[in-house]
Amino acid sequence: MTILATEGLTKRFPRVTALDRLTVTAGSGVTGLVGANGAGKSTLIKILLGLLPPTEGSATVLGLNPATQALDIRRAVGYMPEHDCLPPDVSATEFTVHMAQMSGLPRSAARERAADTLRHVGLYEERYRPIGGYSTGMRQRVKLAQALVHDPQMVFLDEPTNGLDPQGRDEMLALIRRIGAEFGISVVVTSHLLGELERVCDHVIVIDGGRLLRSSSIGEFTQATQSITVEVEEGQQPLADRLTAAGQQVTVHGRLLTVAVASPGTFDIVRDAVCDLDLCLVRLEQGRHRIEDVFREEMANV
């Protein structure tokens, strides 16, 4: 199922072109929209929601035209904006109920949905406190809750991990994965942190300067390489030295070693070296491309 599509989508401002003839499609599941700050991610979302008119081209969201059916789109779609937009003097419950009513839910249904949604995002115990006293992580969860409260078919999450510490990012990413995997809601999530998208997305769209660089499944981005990754608790350098002496091409990355697979015998050589040095093997797996590597390759070819 195609959840969004653009054809020659262009948005020009007086001094900059935010989107430049962008043609792309995305299906159900969790789609990552990645690009540096200023790449056009937020502009694209605003056009898809009908909040900003395009200069040229066309777009559809769930088969609806943002130029003429913006209200229908916003009833069926949730939106978590990047910027801080929460009123400090109301509680998470009051705000989420209000947003549910704005999406067309009766007040009784809105209150029930708000309680369920705040529980899902981990704010049930804190739901009656004024938002002004919330941490950054809690405020991000409120923004996520209001995007989900009306049970949308899909959600746009614009930089949902902004300002979060590592634990907060992990928790937010887990929530995003649950939305797609357990709730059956399609997700479009933007980020400039490529490693995050690798962890939660089924598909990634890479844009730069408003132009499409690549649109591929995560599997195509992170396809297997002709190398293996080796992790040991300690003794990385002695292991690297032993493998190099055995004629293997080795690169050290902290606790990890990347060993080029010259032949099937490479696996036996690594095993024997680990045993001879009496090291504790944590991981031995097929190497895979990372999105960062592919992105750098795409940029080099532009």
C-alpha positions, -999 to +999 in steps of 0.1 A: +000+000+000+014+034-010+009+059+019+025+089+001+038+098-033+052+130-049+058+138-085+082+167-094+074+183-061+091+217-058+091+244-032+109+277-037+113+304-011+127+339-020+163+329-014+163+291-014+148+261-031+137+238-003+125+210-026+137+205-061+116+183-084+113+155-058+096+123-070+093+095-044+069+070-030+066+053+004+047+022+015+033+011+048+055+003+077+082+026+092+098+049+066+128+071+075+133+104+059+169+113+063+190+144+054+211+171+070+195+201+086+181+222+058+177+192+034+140+198+030+125+172+054+102+195+074+092+214+043+081+181+027+060+171+057+043+205+058+034+202+021+021+167+026-001+179+055-015+207+034+001+233+057+023+247+029+015+250-008+040+236-033+055+258-060+053+231-086+045+194-088+020+172-070+016+149-039-008+125-024-011+111+012-032+080+016-046+087-018-057+123-009-045+155-024-030+179+002-039+209-020-076+202-019-082+176+009-059+189+037-086+186+064-093+150+054-056+142+056-052+158+090-081+137+103-064+105+091-028+115+099-010+124+131+018+149+133+046+153+158+063+186+150+100+192+156+096+225+174+084+229+210+048+237+208+033+226+242+014+250+265+032+250+299+002+257+321-020+227+312-016+190+319-007+163+294-043+149+298-059+183+291-038+189+261-041+154+246-079+155+251-081+188+234-061+176+204-084+145+202-114+167+201-098+189+175-096+157+154-133+151+157-136+128+187-165+134+212-153+145+246-160+111+264-141+092+237-113+118+237-108+113+274-107+076+271-083+077+241-061+102+259-057+080+289-049+049+268-024+068+246-006+085+275-002+050+291+013+037+258+039+064+257+048+060+294+032+091+309+002+077+327+015+084+362+024+119+353-006+128+331-021+154+355+010+175+361+014+208+342+035+203+311+058+232+321+073+210+347+081+181+323+116+171+312+125+172+275+119+135+272+084+138+288+075+167+265+085+146+235+062+119+247+033+143+250+039+154+214+039+118+204+007+111+223-012+139+207-002+126+173-016+092+181-046+100+202-072+100+173-060+066+161-046+078+128-037+056+098-003+071+097+019+096+116+046+121+107+073+123+134+097+152+128+130+147+146+113+129+176+146+123+194+158+159+194+173+169+227+171+135+243+199+117+261+210+082+249+185+064+272+157+087+261+166+082+224+165+044+229+131+046+246+116+069+219+129+046+191+113+016+209+080+034+210+083+043+173+090+006+164+059-004+185+037+020+166+046+004+133+049-032+145+021-036+171-004-008+164-004-012+126+001+026+121+024+036+092+052+059+103+073+085+085+101+096+108+127+123+100+162+124+115+197+136+107+211+107+128+214+079+104+221+052+129+187+058+146+168+051+113+188+020+107+174+006+140+137+012+135+129+017+098+118-007+070+126+018+043+148+049+040+145+080+018+176+101+016+173+137+004+199+165+002+192+201-009+156+191-017+167+164-041+163+127-039+195+109-034+182+074-028+151+055-018+157+019-007+147-008+018+169-011+049+180-045+036+194-029+004+212-002+024+227-027+049+234-056+025+261-081+035+297-073+027+327-095+020+340-091+056+333-103+091+330-084+124+348-098+154+342-085+189+362-097+220+361-085+256+398-076+256+429-083+236+418-066+204+453-055+194+470-089+200+442-105+180+446-080+151+484-086+152+479-124+151+454-122+122+477-098+102+506-121+107+484-149+093+479-128+061+445-114+069+434-078+062+423-064+095+409-030+106+404-021+143+374-001+154+376+001+192+364-033+205+355-044+170+377-059+143+367-060+107+384-088+088+382-091+050+370-125+039+397-137+015+384-173+014+362-196+035+393-204+055+392-169+070+366-180+095+388-209+107+418-186+110+398-161+132+385-190+154+419-205+159+435-171+167+408-164+194+414-198+209+452-196+208+451-162+226+425-175+251+402-145+244+365-142+252+346-140+219+315-118+221+305-117+185+315-131+151+291-121+123+289-112+087+298-076+081+271-053+068+270-019+052+259+009+074+236+037+062+263+062+070+286+045+045+261+044+018+251+080+024+287+091+021+290+072-012+258+088-026+270+123-016+304+117-033+286+108-065+264+140-066 
